[in-house]
Amino acid sequence: MPNPSALLDPKLIYLEPSVLGYERGREILARFPDAERVEVKSHTRIPQLYGDSASAEDWLRLKREVLVLGVKKGLQMRPNGRSADFIAPSSSNGCAMACSYCYVPRRKGYANPISLFVNVEQVAAAIRKHAEATGPKAEPNQVDPHAWVYDLGENGDLSVDALVSDNVRDLVTAFRGIPHSKGSFATKFVNRDLLDYDPQGRTRVRFSLMPAEMAKVVDVRTSPMGERIRAINDFVEAGYEVHVNFSPVVVHEGWQVEWRRLFREIDDVLTPAAKAQIKCEVIMLTHNERLHDLNMSWHPKAENFLWRPDLQEDKVSQNGMTNVRYRHGWKRQWLDQLLGWIGEAMPYCGVRYAF
Ligand code: SF4
C-alpha cells in the first residue's frame, strides 16, 4: 500500500457508533490507532465539517486529517444514462483532493473530507440483486454495448478511498461475479494498489484528463497528468477497461493549443491494447456562483479561469441549482472543435457522450 500520508493522515475520526459492529469499521480504525475518535449520531450531521463553520482556509487540513466512518442507509440504484446506466449506492462520500470546480460538496459543504461506509458488503449485495432482477442488456447503448454499467464513485474518488480501506477491492472483486454488469468510476489519482485487484474486465476506470497547464491550477492535490496518462496502459494490462473523461473543458486564451497537444500526447503514450478498448466522455465546465465566492477566499487564481461571465450564462441544472455554463452557441462550436481534434489525433477513440 502506498504511504497515504501526503493526501491522508487521519488524526481525528468521526464515527457512528454502529461502525464498531462491522469488520470493515474495526479494520479501518485499527489502521489509525493514534487517531482521536469522536462518536457522532450521523455521518451527515457534523457541523464542524459541513456547515459554514468549516472555514475555507481550513479545508485542506481537514481533508488530510479527518476521516468519517458511517453506515450507508439507502441502498437503491438510480438511473443515469450518461457515464453509467445506473448510479450504485456509494461506498464513500467526500474526497481528499480539492479540485476547484468540484460539484461533489455543493450540498454538503466544502471541506468535505472522506466519509467511508463500512457496510460495503451490503452495497455489493444490493447491486447484485438489482443486476439479477434487471437481466441481460437487450440493446447496446452509448454506455456499453453489452453490460449494464453501475457508477460506483459518484460522490468521491475511489482510488483515494482505496488508500485507507478495502472497500474498492471488495467492489472490484464482486463485479467479477455480478451477471451482465460492470462497475465504473472516474478518478484523478493513480493508486497502483488497484493493479493487483484482478478485475477481469468487469470494472471500468475512467481517468479524468485535461491539459497539464490547467490541471496545475485547478486540479488541486491530484496525480500529475503525465502519470495519469501513463497509468492507462498499466491498468489495461491489469485487466481493467480504461476510458477517459476529458473534463472539465475550461475555455481560456490558448486552450486550443493545449488540448491538441494533450490528444497527441495520449496517442503517443498509449499501447495498441489500450487504444483498442479506449472510449471517452467530453464535459465542458459548469460552475456555480456560491462555489466561485468560496473559492475566492482560498484559491482565487483558479477563478481567473473558471469564472468567466464574458463567456458564460446561467443554467438551471436537473437538480434545480443555478449554475453557469458556456454560452450555448459558443459551447456547441467549441465542443465540435474538440471532437474534431480527438478524431484527428485519436481516431480509434469513440466518444460515448459530449456535452
Ligand atoms: S477528484 Fe473528483 S471528487 Fe475529488 S475533488 Fe476532484 S472533482 Fe471532486
Boltz pocket constraint, residues with backbone or C-beta under 6 A from the ligand:
constraints:
  - pocket:
      binder: B
      contacts: [[A, 94], [A, 95], [A, 96], [A, 97], [A, 98], [A, 99], [A, 101], [A, 102], [A, 103], [A, 104], [A, 155], [A, 156], [A, 157], [A, 187], [A, 188], [A, 220], [A, 222]]
      max_distance: 6.0
